[in-house]
C-alpha cells in the first residue's frame, strides 16, 4: 500500500510540475529534461509513469476536466440557488481556474495540439453530461423545463459555452463578453423551454 501511495504522489508531482512549465515556458519549449530537473527524478522513472510529453499533457487535460466537474457538482448541490440557474452556472464553471489557465489554453489552441483540444472537448462533454443529467431530469419533473431532448440540450450548451467563453478561439474583446454571456443565457432559456425571463436576474449581473 505504501508503494502505491508513493507512486500516486509522484505521478501528481510530475503533472503539477509539467503544468507549471507548460504555462511558464510553453508546451513546445518545455522538454522532458526540464520536468526531470525540477521533480528530481531519473528519466526511467518518468517513463515508468508516462510514455511521452504528449501523454503528460493528455493527463493534465483529464485533470482539468475533473476539476471542472467537481466545481459543477458543488454548484448543483447548493439548494439555495434555483435549480435551473444551478444547471447553467455549472455549465459556465468549466473554464479552468488554476493560475496560468489562460496561457495553457493558448497552448491547446496551437495547431500541433489540435487533437488534444479535440480530446478535451470529447472528455469534457462525456463527463459533464453525466454530471448534469440528474439535475436536468429533476428540472423536467418539476415542470421548470420543457424539452424532448434534455441530453442534447446539455451537450449543445456545454459545447456552445466552451467555445463562447474561451477568449482565444475568436479573439473577442473583454468588453464584448457581457453581451455574449447574456445571449448564451437567453439561448439556454429557450433551448430548455423554460419560462420567459427565467434568467432575467442572472442576466442583470452582466449589465
ZIGI-V349219 format. One record per residue. N is the residue number from 1. NEAR is the number of other C-alpha atoms within 8 Angstrom. Layout:
# ZIGI-V349219
n=N near=NEAR
n=N near=NEAR
This chain:
# ZIGI-V349219
n=1 near=4
n=2 near=5
n=3 near=6
n=4 near=7
n=5 near=8
n=6 near=8
n=7 near=8
n=8 near=8
n=9 near=8
n=10 near=8
n=11 near=9
n=12 near=8
n=13 near=9
n=14 near=11
n=15 near=11
n=16 near=8
n=17 near=11
n=18 near=11
n=19 near=11
n=20 near=9
n=21 near=12
n=22 near=13
n=23 near=12
n=24 near=7
n=25 near=8
n=26 near=11
n=27 near=9
n=28 near=5
n=29 near=7
n=30 near=11
n=31 near=8
n=32 near=7
n=33 near=7
n=34 near=8
n=35 near=13
n=36 near=12
n=37 near=8
n=38 near=7
n=39 near=9
n=40 near=6
n=41 near=8
n=42 near=7
n=43 near=8
n=44 near=6
n=45 near=8
n=46 near=12
n=47 near=9
n=48 near=7
n=49 near=7
n=50 near=9
n=51 near=8
n=52 near=7
n=53 near=9
n=54 near=6
n=55 near=9
n=56 near=11
n=57 near=10
n=58 near=9
n=59 near=9
n=60 near=10
n=61 near=9
n=62 near=10
n=63 near=8
n=64 near=9
n=65 near=13
n=66 near=9
n=67 near=9
n=68 near=12
n=69 near=12
n=70 near=8
n=71 near=11
n=72 near=14
n=73 near=10
n=74 near=8
n=75 near=10
n=76 near=12
n=77 near=6
n=78 near=8
n=79 near=7
n=80 near=4
n=81 near=7
n=82 near=7
n=83 near=10
n=84 near=9
n=85 near=10
n=86 near=12
n=87 near=12
n=88 near=10
n=89 near=10
n=90 near=13
n=91 near=11
n=92 near=8
n=93 near=9
n=94 near=12
n=95 near=9
n=96 near=9
n=97 near=5
n=98 near=5
n=99 near=4
n=100 near=9
n=101 near=10
n=102 near=7
n=103 near=8
n=104 near=12
n=105 near=9
n=106 near=9
n=107 near=11
n=108 near=10
n=109 near=11
n=110 near=8
n=111 near=5
n=112 near=5
n=113 near=10
n=114 near=10
n=115 near=7
n=116 near=9
n=117 near=10
n=118 near=8
n=119 near=8
n=120 near=11
n=121 near=9
n=122 near=8
n=123 near=10
n=124 near=9
n=125 near=11
n=126 near=8
n=127 near=11
n=128 near=10
n=129 near=11
n=130 near=8
n=131 near=10
n=132 near=10
n=133 near=11
n=134 near=8
n=135 near=10
n=136 near=11
n=137 near=9
n=138 near=8
n=139 near=12
n=140 near=11
n=141 near=7
n=142 near=7
n=143 near=7
n=144 near=10
n=145 near=11
n=146 near=9
n=147 near=9
n=148 near=4
n=149 near=6
n=150 near=11
n=151 near=8
n=152 near=7
n=153 near=10
n=154 near=11
n=155 near=10
n=156 near=8
n=157 near=10
n=158 near=11
n=159 near=10
n=160 near=8
n=161 near=11
n=162 near=10
n=163 near=8
n=164 near=8
n=165 near=8
n=166 near=9
n=167 near=9
n=168 near=9
n=169 near=7
n=170 near=6
n=171 near=6
n=172 near=8
n=173 near=7
n=174 near=5
n=175 near=5
n=176 near=8
n=177 near=10
n=178 near=9
n=179 near=8
n=180 near=9
n=181 near=10
n=182 near=10
n=183 near=8
n=184 near=9
n=185 near=11
n=186 near=9
n=187 near=8
n=188 near=10
n=189 near=13
n=190 near=9
n=191 near=9
n=192 near=11
n=193 near=9
n=194 near=11
n=195 near=8
n=196 near=6
n=197 near=5
n=198 near=8
n=199 near=10
n=200 near=7
n=201 near=7
n=202 near=8
n=203 near=11
n=204 near=7
n=205 near=6
n=206 near=9
n=207 near=5
